[in-house]
């Protein structure tokens, strides 16, 4: 670990003053501290934001508002979240471990870095950590890597379960920085790797997430998160499905669907949504609708199983959701 300056501001204005590319904001620390110990992240300034007034879980006519510093476990346990947005509670409870969920913040979860092992090993080539150095995963161990949205420069998956759930529900993310405040749809917040995999989102240098708003909808309360992984605890997704459905009797009026564990960012599946709209909730409907889910996928040497796994994960989510009615 290298030397850095440290501050603990109490107001947002102080936190973002002078913040730039050399600044890291510290919330739960469950990603940042690990990566600093490994020399993967080497900020010159660490700003502890835990004293900022960025808390609160509230529900109003616009939807669910969650402050960036709320802890994952608190959001998962919230009565309104569990009743009106069960997908969010499920995605949180299937993330990490209980200890980590007690520490990690909502804002930090959305900004967590990839679990690609090469990214965390400074002795290997990694374009995301060191632009232009190469991608060790392309010819190395790539079983857990992405098949959608990849490039020749990077094939790392986005690791957040919560982000997949929030993208499916049409969430907005609120930001503040030197140029003021702005709100960005989470669906457009994350960047594809292209030739610049070190650029992971639209955050400007020194900009801070202050919170999220999940809109009210006819589908959020009828939602599910299914996560397939190598072990049933403390593991990242090989494939996951966030599914929310507005029903008309046994017919799907409309569906919102996103996938995790397969894309370089949370992966919306609009073609699957269109294929489900207006159809009866039957096994045949689900089989047919998910046929296009992995269109455009580029499997790697160790993860040719992922397109089929993605389709089956979606079918399982749709089936369990339909049976729970
Ligand atoms: Fe680095 Fe991305 Fe390649 Fe992993 S997949 S080694 S993060 S460039």
Boltz pocket constraint, residues with backbone or C-beta under 6 A from the ligand:
constraints:
  - pocket:
      binder: B
      contacts: [[A, 114], [A, 116], [A, 117], [A, 118], [A, 119], [A, 125], [A, 126], [A, 127], [A, 128], [A, 129], [A, 134], [A, 135], [A, 136], [A, 137], [A, 138], [A, 153], [A, 154], [A, 155], [A, 156], [A, 197]]
      max_distance: 6.0
